[in-house]
Amino acid sequence: THKSRSITTPLFPEFPSLKEKVCVFGTGDMGRSLGLRLLQAGYSVMFGSRRPQSCNFLPNGAQVLSHAEAAQAAHLIFIAVQREHYDFLVPLAYHLKGKVLVDLSNNLKKNQYPEANAEYLQSLVPEAEVVKGFNTLSAWALQNGPSDANRQVYICGDRAEAKQVVLAVATKLGFSALDRGSLSASRELEDFPLQLFPLWRLPMRIAVGLTAFFFFYLLIREILYAYITQGKDISFRIMVSLANRVCPIVSLIMLALCYLPGVLASFLQLYRGTKYRRFPDWLDRWMLCRKQLGLLALGFACLHVLYTLIIPIRYYVRFWATERTVTQIRQNGTNEFITSRAWHSDSYLSFGILGFGLYVLLGITSLPSVSNALSWREFSFVQSKLGHLTLLLCTIHTYLYGGKRFLSASLYNWYTPPGYMLCLVLPSVVLLLKLLLVTPCVDRNITRIRQGWEKGADQ
Ligand code: HEM
């Protein structure tokens, strides 16, 4: 295929004699890896170096020349040099006239320099055609060749012909290049590699915020309360009891937060009577991070399950169980089996287990390798129908766990409700709104709108 491509689309149509020659300035990791890939793809590669004689470890088959010689010999030059060293290009300006310079550089932090590196390069050699590109790849990714996760490279530049040349090389190296527009987009491209899990940031903040809030809330109303009002030190409970409250509470709230934006969006469409208007930005952003919210929520649910599993082996639990038995023997008393309590504990546990089972299914189907194997209908069935069912089961689990205690005034330490009551507010609201949306008359309207019907359009 390589052969046929080079016949149908010559790499440098306007420079037939320089065909397939490319030059790399910079002999660091990035330059060497790029040189190797270029050689493997069939290019003749020349490295430009300050000291051509003392360059070691360059890929076999590459030529090493002085900067000026290399610049003269090739039409396409990759600049794999840090921005601070760009001045060496100024004396070469004459040789670089009309050449395509690919700026691969990245910065260590955002807004490190007033202008993007690629724009700075263009200002140093105004007569060259600067194209920004390949900077989102690491030397490692270049050496290993394109894989699913890093097939995409971005380029931008002011001259279409120059971008075409770079695009052709990217394709030949096995990458799929996306044209992001003019050189003024280079700042954005330079910021890409600096982003750390951008879609996880908001869900992470929510998780940390909720965890901190509920931790201190429960610390005060349970542990501090016992210490101040009864003089009892039950601080050891922070480790398991408190953790096993905070984790499920945060999990349930975050699960509800996954489904709230969808419900809000439906109501917004109903209210506007059309699907053809953009959602507000905050709603868009919220919808985009639902997967991350859900996966974090699943993590908290897993912790809750683990903490629950260890309850029987806790010293505190075993001590009091034995103590109760011994007291009973001493007093020669009997304990009656209360069927309603058995029903209560079995049913809330069972709902927890069913909810958790579906929760895991939701998590698995949101992984790209699984969701890519599903049709859109199947994916939305799992994520929406089963998702709301999961929320329902987990909410029932928590309501049942609360049981009759919802009515008991003695639980409102310092007038504050227990954590599980607080955490039920949001899921209950989401489920109620969802219930409204699935009633036949509302559902009919929503379906019409989703099919393209608009309010006022058919009169
Ligand atoms: C509470 C078991 C799954 C949410 C509890 C408690 C147990 C339990 C034993 C009482 C803990 C205590 O007394 O401190 C289970 C089991 C599950 C499961 C065995 C599945 C294998 C879930 C899931 C959620 C959830 C998936 C949803 C996020 C809650 C909540 C509480 C709770 C909010 C109340 C926490 C509190 O304030 O004490 N669960 N659970 N559970 N569970 Fe689950």
Boltz pocket constraint, residues with backbone or C-beta under 6 A from the ligand:
constraints:
  - pocket:
      binder: B
      contacts: [[A, 241], [A, 244], [A, 245], [A, 247], [A, 248], [A, 249], [A, 251], [A, 252], [A, 255], [A, 301], [A, 304], [A, 305], [A, 308], [A, 348], [A, 349], [A, 351], [A, 352], [A, 353], [A, 354], [A, 355], [A, 356], [A, 359], [A, 394], [A, 397], [A, 398], [A, 401], [A, 418], [A, 419], [A, 420], [A, 423]]
      max_distance: 6.0
